[in-house]
Amino acid sequence: MQTLTHILRCSVRLLALTALALTLSQCATKKKGSYSVHFDPPAKAVKNPSAVKVKLSTGAQRVYVMEGNEVLLATPCSVGTANTPTPHGTFSIYSKTANRRRVSSPGAGYPMTFWMEFKSAYGMHWGWVKPYPCTHGCVRLPIKSAQKIFSMVRAGTPLIIASSHPEDATIGKTLPVLDDSTLADPPDAYMKSNKVFEDAAKGKMYY
């Protein structure tokens, strides 16, 4: 009887440990997938640069690079809060700077890599992405998304910003939820060094 009881207890412990290991494995996978630094959107080649336009949905926090009616690239993003909203309307990307740093304080010197300006002091650029509006009006993109979009647009590319776009109900729904809120900040020495731009050129950001 004691032997049977011992076997049952061992079996229960083994099952509990197996379940715990599986849970931890699933959590680790989910956690890794949720960070923007691991997101790499597929992108189709641009055939006609003059036909390229960008759509930004502030409600869904999605960016779509389009050529005509075809989606070339789709990515999650972060937009401005209710107090500091991302402006709505039709704009043009008129300035591109791959290696840009914030000039105003607080945060002077912080990298705003792959800067694509569409309104004075407003731009799309690399930044930590969260599943809720969290910026001062700019549009933050995952590093690989920013790198690819930067190469796909040019001065004069239209940018249409609205609360929603038809693509939100199709490809927008297939995109993952990205959340960098628990990602540890890279060392300040790294963020202020040239290494941050060297890594960005490879589609990396520290991690």
C-alpha positions in Angstrom: 0.0 0.0 0.0 2.8 2.4 0.9 4.6 1.5 -2.3 1.4 2.3 -4.3 1.0 5.6 -2.5 4.6 6.5 -3.1 4.2 5.8 -6.8 1.1 7.9 -7.0 2.8 10.8 -5.3 5.8 10.6 -7.6 3.5 10.5 -10.6 1.6 13.6 -9.4 4.9 15.4 -8.8 6.1 14.4 -12.3 3.0 15.6 -13.9 3.1 18.9 -12.0 6.8 19.4 -13.0 6.0 18.6 -16.7 3.1 21.1 -16.7 5.3 23.7 -15.1 8.0 23.2 -17.6 5.5 23.4 -20.5 4.0 26.6 -19.0 7.4 28.2 -18.6 8.4 27.2 -22.2 5.2 28.7 -23.6 5.6 31.9 -21.5 9.2 32.3 -22.7 8.1 31.9 -26.3 5.3 34.3 -26.0 7.5 36.8 -24.2 10.2 36.7 -26.9 7.6 37.1 -29.6 6.0 40.1 -27.9 9.1 42.3 -28.1 9.4 44.6 -31.1 13.1 43.8 -31.5 12.2 40.3 -32.6 9.5 41.3 -35.1 10.6 41.1 -38.7 7.7 42.0 -41.2 7.8 40.4 -44.6 8.1 43.0 -47.3 7.4 42.9 -51.0 9.7 44.8 -53.4 8.7 48.2 -54.6 8.1 48.2 -58.4 7.0 51.8 -58.9 8.3 54.2 -56.2 5.9 56.9 -57.4 2.9 54.7 -56.7 4.0 54.0 -53.1 1.9 55.5 -50.2 1.8 54.8 -46.5 -1.4 54.4 -44.4 -1.3 54.9 -40.7 -4.2 53.7 -38.5 -4.1 55.4 -35.1 -7.0 53.4 -33.7 -5.4 50.0 -34.6 -1.9 51.2 -34.3 -0.9 49.8 -37.6 1.2 51.1 -40.5 0.7 49.8 -44.1 3.1 50.5 -46.9 1.1 50.3 -50.1 1.7 50.3 -53.8 -1.6 51.0 -55.4 -4.0 48.7 -53.6 -1.4 46.1 -52.7 0.1 45.9 -49.2 3.8 45.7 -49.4 4.5 45.8 -45.7 2.3 45.9 -42.5 3.6 46.5 -39.0 2.4 47.4 -35.5 3.4 50.8 -34.3 2.8 53.2 -31.3 1.1 56.5 -31.7 0.5 59.6 -29.7 -1.6 59.7 -26.5 -5.0 61.6 -26.2 -3.1 64.6 -24.8 -0.4 64.5 -27.4 -2.0 62.9 -30.4 -0.6 61.9 -33.7 -2.1 64.4 -36.3 -4.7 63.1 -38.7 -4.7 64.0 -42.4 -2.8 63.5 -45.6 0.8 64.4 -45.4 4.0 63.8 -47.4 7.2 62.3 -46.0 9.5 65.2 -46.8 12.7 64.5 -44.8 14.6 61.3 -44.1 17.5 60.9 -41.7 18.9 57.4 -40.9 21.0 58.4 -37.9 19.0 61.0 -36.0 19.1 61.9 -32.3 16.6 63.7 -30.2 17.7 67.4 -29.8 15.2 68.6 -27.1 15.1 67.7 -23.4 14.3 65.5 -21.7 16.0 62.7 -23.6 18.4 64.8 -25.7 20.8 62.5 -27.6 18.4 59.5 -27.6 18.4 57.8 -31.0 15.4 58.3 -33.3 16.8 56.0 -35.9 15.3 55.9 -39.5 13.6 59.3 -39.0 10.9 60.0 -41.6 9.4 63.4 -41.0 5.9 64.3 -42.3 5.2 67.4 -40.2 7.4 69.8 -38.3 8.7 67.8 -35.3 6.6 64.8 -36.2 8.0 61.7 -37.8 8.0 57.9 -38.0 11.1 56.4 -36.5 12.4 53.5 -34.5 11.2 53.4 -30.9 9.9 51.1 -28.2 6.5 49.8 -29.2 3.6 49.3 -26.8 0.0 48.0 -27.4 -1.5 51.4 -26.5 -0.9 55.0 -27.5 2.3 56.2 -25.6 4.1 58.8 -27.7 4.2 62.6 -27.8 2.8 62.4 -31.3 5.5 60.7 -33.3 5.1 57.1 -34.7 7.3 54.5 -33.1 8.2 51.5 -35.2 10.0 48.2 -34.5 13.6 48.4 -35.7 13.3 46.1 -38.7 10.0 47.7 -39.7 11.6 51.2 -39.5 14.6 50.0 -41.5 12.5 48.5 -44.3 10.0 51.3 -44.5 12.9 53.8 -44.6 14.2 52.0 -47.7 10.8 51.9 -49.4 9.7 55.5 -49.1 11.2 58.6 -50.5 10.8 62.4 -50.2 7.2 63.1 -51.4 5.7 59.7 -50.5 2.2 60.3 -49.3 1.2 59.4 -45.7 -2.5 59.1 -44.9 -3.2 59.2 -41.2 -6.7 58.3 -40.0 -8.4 56.6 -37.0 -8.9 53.5 -39.2 -8.2 52.0 -42.6 -9.8 49.0 -44.4 -6.6 47.1 -44.0 -7.2 47.0 -40.2 -9.9 44.3 -40.8 -7.7 42.1 -43.0 -3.9 42.0 -42.7 -3.9 44.3 -39.7 -5.7 41.6 -37.7 -2.9 39.1 -38.4 -0.2 41.2 -36.9 1.1 40.3 -33.4 0.7 42.3 -30.3 4.0 43.9 -29.5 4.8 45.1 -26.0 8.2 46.5 -25.0 7.0 47.8 -21.6 8.8 45.1 -19.7 12.0 45.2 -21.9 15.0 46.4 -19.9 16.4 49.7 -21.2 19.8 49.2 -23.0 22.7 51.0 -21.2 22.8 54.7 -21.8 26.4 54.4 -23.0 25.2 52.2 -25.8 22.3 54.4 -26.8 24.5 57.4 -26.9 27.3 55.6 -28.9 27.7 55.1 -32.7 27.1 51.4 -32.1 23.4 52.0 -31.9 23.4 53.3 -35.5 25.8 50.5 -36.7 23.4 47.9 -35.3 20.3 49.7 -36.7 21.8 49.5 -40.2 21.7 45.7 -39.7 18.2 45.8 -38.4 19.2 45.3 -34.8 18.7 47.3 -31.6 21.0 46.0 -28.8 19.2 42.7 -28.2 
